[in-house]
Amino acid sequence: MSVIAIYNMKGGVGKTTTAVNLSYLAAASGQRTLLWDLDPQAASTFAFRVRPRVAGFGTKSLESGEALAAIKQTDYDNLDLLPADFGYRKLDRLLSHSRNPAGVVRAVLDTLDREYDAVVLDCPAGFSLLTEGVFAAADAVLVPTIPTVLSLRAIVRVIKWAERSGSGSDLVALFSMVDRRKLLHRRACDWSLGHPEAFLTGQIPYASIVEQMTLRRMPLAAFAPRDAATTAFAGIWTELQTRVQQRTEAGPRSRDRWGRLLQDIESLIARLESAGEQEGSHARAVKSNPGAGSAVRADSPEGGEVHFVHSFDTDGRDLQRCGYVLELHERQGDLRVVAARSGSDDDQADPTERAGAQIDNCRAMAILSGAMSPVAALEGRLGTPKPRAVENVIAIVAGRKLRRIGSRVAGPDGAGSRVRPYADLQSVASTMSDRVAAPAPFRAAR
């Protein structure tokens, strides 16, 4: 049984929205799922049309597991709900009377191991004894956050607290309420892709369809299965499941990971703050000299030169060994999957050794999240007979799983542009504000 906690020390960041949709998707995938609404506000309970009450709730009923008798079936197959209760506001006081307050949540969850495949915890904001119990019990802690500097600083506090508490959970952040019309949101979301250990690829848009969940009291997939936000949540569930599985296979995690996570988050904050300072200086310069702001940098997104290239290969690097590349190119207004022989971007190269197909945002999101193979995207877009480069790539891959092996930024030198790895993007960070593809993933199969 996997236990996934949805938590942030801040409120109003999309915790309940995330918990409701991920629990529904887990159930829809065939897993026996329980959503435990630990927040006395009872928003998840309301969303599933269940009365927020746990009869006889108290320390003894929690420790003995009697509180589990309040589990209710929802309107959806495989999905049950342990509702919130207004008494949860006293949970910390109740837990303080326990001999092992941090172990109470784990003990309750252990009794559910035979009944459920997945348990999703919708946690209240703030730090408390309950939070300690959640961090001690969860396999993964998902931290929805708004892509702003203040929200990222809150994650820093969460990481430091988790390290001090000795949590064994896998903590990862998720950008929610993303408004890509805002430069800060775009930068935070795009630059986070360079820190895959700290951030999920999927991002939840700020959209009216998400707000309609409260009115309809239904998960997104139940009333808007083809909406971009639904697609994003499905991809996030796929990503999260992969992380949990990898964590299980890898065994106990080292405490060093907290330092790495902290470094990733603080690095992103520094870049955002630095870019903001540079923009402020530029704006002041333009104000004093209006002609200074008229030129567009040659390597800026507005100049249409800088673009992102994501490379894919099998675990055994079969494409690389055979002299082929498989890439997703992100340019201003253009998303394209490319299969080619290495070096075939040269003007003298055989044109049959290079082929590509334009794709839409949804397919690009799915490829970046791992929910769709770039080969499948090519096959779906190209007719028959397929170009020789595509046929060769298909034969080399031979149905094996592809994964993203690296991402880079191509510079302003045209088709044979120089590239920089993500680890070396500090010097060009302030120019990466207008990437086209929102990296929310594709909807997983139900």
Secondary structure by P-SEA (a helix, b strand, c coil): cbbbbbccccccccaaaaaaaaaaaaaaaccbbbbbbccccaaaaaaaccccccccccaaaaaaccccccccccccccbbbbcccccccaaaaaaaacccccaaaaaaaaaacccccbbbbbccccccaaaaaaaacccbbbbbbcccaaaaaaaaaaaaaaaaaccccbbbbbbcccccccaaaaaaaaaacccccccccccccccccccccccccccccccccccaaaaaaaaaaaaaaaaaaaaaaacccccaaaaaaaaaaaaaaaaaaaaaaaaaaaaaaaaacccccccccccccccccbbbbbbbbcccccccccbbbbbbbbcccccbbbbbcccccccccccccbbbbbbcaaaaaaaaaccccaaaaaaacccccccaaaaaaaaaaccccccccbbbbbcccccbbbbbcccccccccccccccccccccccccc
